[in-house]
Amino acid sequence: MINVKDYGAFGDGGHDDTAAIQNAINFAKSQSYPTGGGTYQISVFFPAGFYYITAPINITNAVGIWLMGDGGKYISTSIIGVTGRSIFDFSGSSVSGCENFTFLSNSGNGAGRSTIGVQFALTSNGGLNCGIRNCYFQLQDFPTANGGYGTIGILGVRSEEFYIHECLIRANVPVILSNTTQLNLSGTGATFTASSTYQTLSAGTGSMGVLSLQALSLQNYEKRQPALILNGTNSLSFQGYLSRLTGTTGSNETAILCNQYTTNMRIHATIESFSQVIRATNGGFEGNEITVVSSSVTTPTAPLVDVTGCTIRGLKLRISLPISAERDNRYVVYYAPDANANQPSAGSIIDSEITCYDISSNQYIISPNLLKNSANVVFNTSIPFEKKGGRSRQLSNSKVGAGTVGSPTSAAAFRFLQADNPASTNGRGGYYRVWLDGVIQAGSYGSAYGAVLSFQAQIIVNQNYLGILDLPSATVIILDKSVTNPSFIDINGVIVDINFNNRIGTVTVTPRMSGSSTGEPVNYEGYAEVQSDFLVYDVIPL
């Protein structure tokens, strides 16, 4: 272990310790492997204190160099950065990293203060298998830094097989992980090219994967940027907390931004203050699993997951909304409407499972334009359904009252949000085809006599290009029936109808009864599925 104080570092917060720290690291780099090859780690130790630095510490192109503070985050070893860029620069280094530091960049040091905490990047010399753990970052608000991204806690560029564990990071953007140096991401309003003071970073677009982010707390200054920006990442696991430390300036509501192709991502997080959990843009979103609690949001009508511009495959999404006031009138999965009112979503969703039991209505579980281009998708809600084989099918048993023997009434067997798009002036043509598989039951559990009728029904209705509905056509097949005493209770048949009001289609079932009883209850119980073919939207069971 090499001690920076043996090379003249003071650690008193007043002296400039840049040269002493760099000399200690340069000596560590100069050491040869004991066997002439392979990898082993040389530790550079920073005893407790405040180390003031005026240039990025150069740990670039190193192999097996590990920087160690004394004690852990919040206390003991603090680095005060007045470097104008990064505090520690590990670009091109492999099997290297740091632990037990507090990184400070204070507004009192003006524009000269550090704008990036720790940087890892790929160069022609390497840049893999690095990590950072048990550190605290406080970089404060600096909105014009790094091309408009502001302060960045940890920046990783094509530095794969990388981990961040047990860190609290406070910055404008706590973590950015990118497969390219070019960070011109839509929706951020910022343009930034990552670079190193000491090395040339690998050009072009490469892979950025096998990333472990565990036990993290990411906290933003202001509402300017996401807390976690993932640009072309793969095979990433995140477990932790995302929130805003302050939020009086700016309009960003996205906690996690996934740009380019994102695959094999695992997110397990609690997210507060950010109204939008994830926004995925510009490509594929494949094989990702997201389990999130979202609460204390500032815009409770914002969609939770925005996948506009993406093709989604194999998504497993589970979202909990513990605050009831934040559940209404917001989409769980959202795809922005096309500028052309006659176009469905350009993207699609297949082989996925969406779970959110807290929304008040299924019409907000997914935007209908994305549902139009969906296949093999299950929606776990308080009224679950699935979209398979071009049909949306209920997954729960619907049981509703249909009056009493002697006074039967129409039971609302199935309700759905219409697929018609009123924004289109002459492209509203299509049809609805609904199947029911149900049972009419007359008589209670304690009745002396009862009756049961099993049936299947189909009802179809056409709509023209101006949105005018034809009269429905219904077919009912009586499969079987059982009756104990037909003179007392008998079910002779069933009438199936459909009506539309305020963009809600309702299928009704009316039993045809006979018998001397006048008070026995009558119920409908069954399943429904619906097929439609409209230009822009699809049916959502309610």
Beta strands, then each sheet from edge to edge (+ up, - down):
strand 1: 2-3
strand 2: 12-16
strand 3: 42-45
strand 4: 49-53
strand 5: 57-58
strand 6: 65-68
strand 7: 77-81
strand 8: 86-89
strand 9: 97-99
strand 10: 102-104
strand 11: 116-121
strand 12: 131-133
strand 13: 136-138
strand 14: 152-157
strand 15: 162-165
strand 16: 168-171
strand 17: 173-178
strand 18: 182-183
strand 19: 192-193
strand 20: 209-221
strand 21: 228-231
strand 22: 234-246
strand 23: 254-259
strand 24: 262-272
strand 25: 276-281
strand 26: 283-286
strand 27: 289-295
strand 28: 305-306
strand 29: 310-313
strand 30: 316-320
strand 31: 333-334
strand 32: 349-355
strand 33: 374-380
strand 34: 385-388
strand 35: 391-394
strand 36: 398-404
strand 37: 407-408
strand 38: 411-417
strand 39: 430-442
strand 40: 451-463
strand 41: 473-483
strand 42: 490-501
strand 43: 504-514
strand 44: 521-532
strand 45: 540-541
sheet 1: 1+ 3+ 6+ 9+ 12+ 15+ 20+ 16+ 13+ 10+ 7+ 4+ 2+
sheet 2: 1+ 3+ 6+ 9+ 12+ 15+ 20+ 22+ 24+ 26+ 29+ 32+ 30+ 27+
sheet 3: 1+ 3+ 6+ 9+ 12+ 15+ 20+ 22+ 24+ 26+ 29+ 32+ 33+ 34- 35+ 44- 36+ 37-
sheet 4: 1+ 3+ 6+ 9+ 12+ 15+ 20+ 22+ 24+ 26+ 29+ 32+ 33+ 34- 35+ 44- 39+ 40- 41+
sheet 5: 5+ 8+ 11+ 14+ 17+ 21+ 23+ 25+ 28+ 31+
sheet 6: 18+ 19-
sheet 7: 42+ 43- 38+ 45-
end
